[in-house]
Amino acid sequence: MRALFGPHPFASQMSGDQVASLLPEYLAMSQAFPYLQAGSQRDLIFDAMHQNRDIGRDIELTSVVANFICWDETGGHGGILRGGKAALPDILLTENFHSNLLRKDAARLLGRAIRPNYSDRTKQYLHSLYAGLSSKDPLVRCAYMVAFELHAADMIQSLWTTLVKTFKARPDDLEYFRGHVGGEDPAEKYHGEMTGRLIGELVQPGLNDRFLNEFGRAYRLSVQWCRDLLGTAARTGDDHSEMQHHGRCHCGAIKFYVNAPRELSAVQCNCSICQMSGFVHLLVPGDKLRIECGEEFLTTYQFNKNIARHTFCRLCGVKPFYRPRSNPSGYSVNIRCLDRKTIEHLRISEFDGAHWEQAFLSMQQDPESCFEDQRSELEWRAQ
């Protein structure tokens, strides 16, 4: 996963304002996760009850791991290590919950208290995470457990390092981070080993490829949530700073994101294929677009000069992006396929694609000459 995704998103440099935007959503995840993990086996148990059958060993295994992770995240395991059985009554000291330790660290850094922010993107992430952790398929449950814990170790370490740099803080003063990944015997190492042992128990011979596919999907889910948080945090700065705009085809088989400003300039073309498909162009360099999933569903159509590579979803027929004739190494993204919530202002200009050669030549000589006066300006605000 590290080779596939590169350094963790939280390893990038952040301003104090970006951290202040990010931490409430991170706190929401930290607060909700142990409850979701502990409750993830509920439907499996009810299903066994309703069918009057024995509880399978796969459920026993994922349940005991889930219960321990919840116990640890709510401070129970650490308390027993420090005080033995005599410390059991202290489980009522909810200030030892890991999410509440994070609150203290955040207050120390920001100089004020924060509260969890269950934004739409964080709620969607948590719902998707729970769906994997509670799957009736033991291989999927295993993949999501392992992926979450391995990603968490990288995420927490990366965020800890970044916070120390941003606020010039003493690493050992941040209790939440020190407890998870610091010191000589960090807890996250054991979480990874414990969930990793489930692979040998639950992934049957011949199913390694399917497990790795599910694991990759689960790991990508967490990485993408982190990227989304950074994209939102970037909006606290200059309106021209780049952020991630997410898009998809109609059926959702193909998902992607493009790095672009909050305020977008797009082009409407009157060539035959653009008129028929209703494509509205956002032109970006090749390194600004990343396909998150569904590349195997893309099919290519070419015509005329066979330079442009028009890529469509072969399931629903929608063209979310393609390689344009004017810039074969870049992309033209269909504005209509992007999530409007991240687009604050959109300016649309007209391009005479019906007379492509003349219009393109004019654009090289005078970039404004082939556009009509920006006759269409749309304000797309987040709902």
Phi, psi and omega in degrees: 000323178294322178293326182284316187259346182078195180303149180298143180306325182286354177282349181285156181294138180230149171275167176300323179293322178295319178297318181297330177282325186281318189300321178299326178285323176296322177297320179300316178297313182297324180289316187280328190305310183299326178291319178294318180296315181294324183271359188292340182266001186305308184294332177295320179291315179298323179297318177295320179297312184294327180267001178051052179232163180293152176279124185289159181296329179298323178289320177302316183293310182290331178291316183293324176292316179299317181295320179294317181300319177296316179301318180291314183294337178262018170086356185293313183297315179299322180295319179293322177298323183280321189237003180069196182298333180297342181272359183304318179300339182285359176296345177284352178278084187291351175294347177272356173303140183300325178296327179282332171295323177296320176304316181295317178299317181296317179297322179296320182284317187269345182077016179201160179284151174237161175234155182295142177245102178272074179291170179301319183291324179287321176297318179297318178299313183293322176297317180294320178298315180297322179301321178288316181294336183254009182303146175288344179274114182299330178295319179292316178303314179299313182300318182288324177295311182295315182297318181298315184290319179292321176294320182300320180299316180291319181297312183293318178298316181295316181293320178302310180299318181293318180297319179300318179291316184296317186256003182051047184266162173278124184305318184289349178282345182264094192294320180302312184287319180299320181292329183276313189231003183261178176073187183275345185222066186292145184293323185299331178301318181286326176299317179296317180294319183295311180290326180298328179293340177297333183301312180296335181273327192247344181262107184286154177307137181091353182251013182300317182296318180293321177299314181296325176296315179293320178299315179298321179295319180291319180295317179299324179302314181288319178298319182293324176300317179297319177297320179299319180297319179293322178298320178291317181298326181296338182289347178286349182259217183297139179299339181267358176291150184278150175217174181266122172256123183264145180216172182198162170281182185295318183276348178086003179293327179253123176235144182206170170220155180229135176274120183201165179296166176292326178260122188249145172246124184234169184232135174251124187250147181254019176290170188298314185286325180289322178297317183289325184266347181072027183287132175242121196269127164248111185269126182222154173296161185298330184275003181268350183245136177230127176277119181280317179199157173093012180303331181290347179266358179281136173232150189249139176234134177227152179206174177056251183283349180058035176261307177294141177247098182278113184255127183239155168285124182283356177268313184250347176086000182278143179256097183281333178197165177198172176267111187278158179297323183290338182207077186299339179273350179253196180230151163248121184258136179282110179307325183293345181263000181269152175292120185289344185296335181262000180260112182270329181209137181229125175249127182245126176248162183258140176236133184275072181290343177295335175238064194301311185300314181295316182294319181292321178297318178298323180295323179293324182279319181213101187304337183269345190289335183266002177252140168289162177303130187315083190281346184236114175238127182240139174256113177251110181255149176295134181276000000 
